Amino acid sequence: MALGVALLVIVSAMMHASWNAMLKRSRDPEHLVVSMSAACAISSCALALALHTRWPPRMALLWIVGSGLLEAGYFLTLARALSLAPLGAVYTVVRGGALLIVWPVSILLLHEELTPLRGIGTALVLGGLATQYAKAMGRGIAIAAVCACFVGGYHLCYKLALSNGGSAEAVSSISISLASVLVFATAGREKRTKAITVARVELVRTLVGGALGAVGFLLFLAGMERAGAGTVTTLRNTSILFAQILAFLLGERPKRLGILGAVLVFAGAALLAR
């Protein structure tokens, strides 16, 4: 992987972990995610317009719609998981679980190479996830596992949309906009009213989190345009390390088993990227 692509993905990982931490810090993540996803969509569209983005071809658009549907599920399950469990554990399960979905499909269908090191990396990720389940199994972690399925799915849709002629700006802006509309539409009248109230109270967090999400998704897709889905998704999982640091700053004090799990997932991700 070229150094420039690696740097794009690492910066994207930092931004992704940061907006997840901002969502966790909210007193009401499940309502804030409605407004934050809208802010993310608006920021993505603004970036797409500024970059004079072309409309994607029909086949790419179909995959973008698929990613938008899955991303809506991601926003909703992420917020729910963060309302029930610590950031460090949730983030590790979501990112590590998504990796285990993306790699087999990338190898079988997208022709990425399987090497002995990548096999060892997969085993390390599995071990890391097992420690997270052993440490903090509960409803929040179970929902995080469901969230990981959505993340793995939309990453694959991203790659297929890009492979069929969609640009990074078009994929991110259309996908996030569709996800935001779905999150808002399925929220229900009472939840939408509460979401607007929470957004007003936490306006700075909403806007900054939305902007970080938008730029982070765009940088990630720009990296994926230039490299394989499995490799880029793996490198993006450096965000697990950033999330652990942010979780510590938020006052979470993980036990040894939790730290071990995060280290194993991070080490496995590093091997899978080779």
C-alpha positions in Angstrom: 0.0 0.0 0.0 1.4 3.4 -1.0 2.3 5.7 1.9 -0.1 8.4 0.8 -3.0 6.0 0.8 -2.0 4.7 4.3 -1.9 8.2 5.7 -5.4 8.9 4.2 -6.8 5.9 5.9 -5.1 6.5 9.3 -6.4 10.1 9.4 -9.8 8.7 8.6 -9.5 6.3 11.5 -8.6 9.1 13.9 -11.7 11.1 12.7 -13.9 8.0 13.0 -12.9 7.2 16.5 -13.3 10.9 17.5 -16.9 11.2 16.4 -17.8 7.9 18.0 -16.3 9.2 21.2 -18.3 12.4 20.9 -21.5 10.3 20.5 -20.6 8.2 23.5 -20.0 11.4 25.6 -23.5 12.6 24.9 -26.0 12.0 27.7 -28.5 10.7 25.0 -26.6 8.9 22.2 -29.7 7.3 20.7 -31.4 10.7 20.1 -28.2 12.6 19.2 -27.3 10.1 16.4 -30.4 11.2 14.5 -29.2 14.8 14.3 -25.5 13.9 14.0 -26.2 11.7 11.0 -28.1 14.6 9.4 -25.1 16.9 10.1 -22.8 14.2 8.6 -25.0 14.0 5.5 -25.1 17.8 5.0 -21.3 18.0 5.4 -20.9 15.2 2.9 -23.1 16.9 0.3 -21.3 20.2 0.8 -18.0 18.5 0.1 -19.3 16.7 -3.0 -20.7 20.0 -4.4 -17.4 21.8 -3.6 -15.5 19.0 -5.5 -17.8 19.2 -8.5 -18.8 15.5 -8.1 -20.3 13.7 -11.1 -23.4 11.5 -10.7 -22.5 7.8 -10.5 -23.3 5.2 -13.1 -26.4 3.1 -12.6 -24.7 0.0 -11.3 -22.6 2.0 -8.9 -25.8 3.7 -7.7 -27.4 0.4 -6.9 -24.4 -0.5 -4.6 -24.5 3.0 -3.1 -28.2 2.5 -2.2 -27.2 -0.8 -0.6 -24.5 0.9 1.5 -27.0 3.6 2.6 -29.5 1.0 3.8 -26.8 -0.8 5.8 -25.3 2.5 7.1 -28.7 3.4 8.6 -28.6 0.2 10.5 -25.1 1.0 11.6 -26.0 4.4 13.0 -28.9 3.0 14.9 -27.2 0.0 16.4 -24.0 1.9 17.2 -25.9 4.5 19.2 -27.9 1.8 21.1 -24.7 -0.2 21.9 -22.9 3.0 23.1 -25.8 3.7 25.4 -25.5 0.3 27.1 -21.7 -0.5 27.1 -18.3 1.2 27.3 -16.8 2.9 24.2 -13.7 0.7 24.2 -15.5 -2.6 24.2 -18.1 -1.5 21.7 -15.6 -0.1 19.3 -13.4 -3.1 19.4 -16.3 -5.5 18.7 -17.7 -3.4 15.9 -14.5 -2.8 14.0 -13.0 -6.2 14.6 -16.3 -8.0 13.8 -16.6 -6.0 10.5 -13.1 -7.1 9.6 -14.0 -10.8 9.9 -16.9 -10.2 7.5 -15.0 -8.1 4.9 -11.9 -10.3 4.6 -13.5 -13.6 3.6 -15.7 -11.9 1.0 -12.8 -9.8 -0.3 -10.8 -13.0 -0.8 -13.6 -15.1 -2.3 -15.3 -12.5 -4.5 -12.9 -9.5 -4.9 -9.8 -11.5 -5.5 -7.6 -10.2 -2.7 -4.7 -12.4 -1.7 -4.7 -14.8 1.3 -1.3 -15.2 2.9 -0.1 -17.0 6.1 0.3 -13.7 7.9 -3.2 -12.7 7.1 -4.4 -16.1 8.4 -2.6 -15.5 11.7 -4.0 -11.9 11.7 -7.6 -13.3 11.4 -6.9 -15.7 14.3 -5.7 -12.8 16.5 -8.8 -10.7 15.7 -11.0 -13.7 16.7 -9.0 -14.0 19.9 -9.4 -10.3 20.6 -13.1 -10.4 20.1 -13.4 -13.5 22.3 -11.8 -11.6 25.2 -14.2 -8.7 24.7 -17.2 -11.0 24.9 -15.7 -12.7 28.0 -15.1 -9.4 29.6 -18.3 -7.6 29.0 -20.9 -9.8 27.5 -24.3 -8.2 27.7 -26.9 -6.6 25.6 -24.7 -3.7 24.6 -21.9 -6.0 23.3 -24.5 -8.2 21.5 -25.9 -5.1 19.7 -22.3 -4.1 18.8 -21.9 -7.5 17.1 -25.0 -6.8 15.0 -23.6 -3.4 14.3 -20.4 -5.1 13.0 -22.5 -6.9 10.4 -23.8 -3.6 9.1 -20.3 -2.1 9.0 -18.9 -5.1 7.1 -21.8 -5.0 4.6 -21.5 -1.3 3.8 -17.8 -1.5 3.4 -18.2 -4.2 0.7 -20.9 -2.1 -0.9 -18.6 0.9 -0.9 -15.9 -1.1 -2.7 -18.3 -2.5 -5.3 -19.8 1.0 -5.9 -16.2 2.4 -6.5 -15.4 -0.6 -8.7 -18.4 0.2 -10.9 -17.4 3.8 -11.6 -18.7 5.7 -8.5 -16.3 8.4 -7.1 -15.5 8.6 -3.4 -17.4 11.9 -3.1 -20.5 10.5 -4.7 -20.5 7.3 -2.8 -20.1 8.9 0.6 -22.5 11.8 0.0 -25.4 9.7 -1.4 -24.9 6.8 1.0 -24.8 9.0 4.1 -27.7 11.1 2.9 -29.9 8.0 2.4 -28.8 6.6 5.7 -29.7 9.9 7.5 -33.1 10.1 5.8 -33.8 6.5 6.9 -32.6 7.1 10.5 -34.9 10.2 10.7 -37.9 8.5 9.1 -37.8 5.4 11.3 -37.2 7.4 14.5 -40.9 8.1 15.1 -42.5 11.4 15.9 -41.6 11.5 19.6 -38.0 10.5 19.0 -37.6 13.0 16.2 -38.8 15.8 18.5 -36.4 14.7 21.2 -33.6 14.5 18.7 -34.1 18.1 17.7 -34.1 19.2 21.3 -30.9 17.2 22.0 -29.3 18.7 18.9 -30.1 22.3 20.1 -28.6 21.5 23.6 -25.5 19.8 22.1 -25.2 21.9 18.9 -21.4 22.0 18.8 -21.1 18.3 19.4 -23.7 17.6 16.7 -22.0 19.8 14.0 -18.4 18.9 14.8 -19.2 15.2 15.0 -21.1 15.3 11.7 -18.2 17.1 10.0 -15.7 14.6 11.4 -17.8 11.7 10.2 -18.2 13.2 6.7 -14.5 13.9 6.2 -13.6 10.6 7.7 -15.9 8.6 5.4 -14.6 10.5 2.4 -10.9 9.9 3.2 -11.6 6.3 3.8 -13.3 5.9 0.4 -10.5 7.8 -1.3 -8.1 5.2 0.2 -10.4 2.4 -0.9 -10.4 3.7 -4.5 -6.7 3.1 -4.5 -6.4 -0.2 -2.6 -8.3 -3.4 -1.8 -11.3 -3.4 0.5 -9.8 -5.9 2.9 -6.5 -4.1 3.2 -8.0 -0.6 3.6 -10.7 -1.8 6.1 -8.0 -3.5 8.1 -5.8 -0.4 8.2 -8.9 1.7 9.2 -9.0 -0.5 12.3 -6.1 1.5 13.7 -9.1 3.5 15.0 -9.4 0.8 17.7 -6.2 2.1 19.2 -7.5 5.7 19.0 -10.8 4.7 20.5 -9.1 3.1 23.4 -7.1 6.3 24.1 -10.3 8.4 23.8 -12.2 6.0 26.1 -9.4 6.4 28.7 -9.7 10.2 28.4 -13.5 9.9 28.9 -12.9 8.1 32.2 -13.2 4.5 31.2 -10.7 2.2 32.9 -10.7 -1.1 31.1 -9.5 -4.2 32.9 -6.6 -6.3 31.7 -8.8 -8.6 29.6 -10.3 -5.7 27.8 -6.9 -4.2 27.0 -5.6 -7.6 25.8 -8.6 -7.9 23.5 -8.0 -4.5 21.9 -4.3 -5.3 21.5 -5.0 -8.6 19.8 -7.5 -7.1 17.4 -5.0 -4.3 16.6 -2.2 -6.8 16.1 -4.4 -8.9 13.9 -5.4 -5.9 11.8 -1.7 -5.0 11.3 -0.9 -8.5 10.0 -4.0 -8.5 7.7 -2.8 -5.2 6.2 0.6 -6.8 5.1 
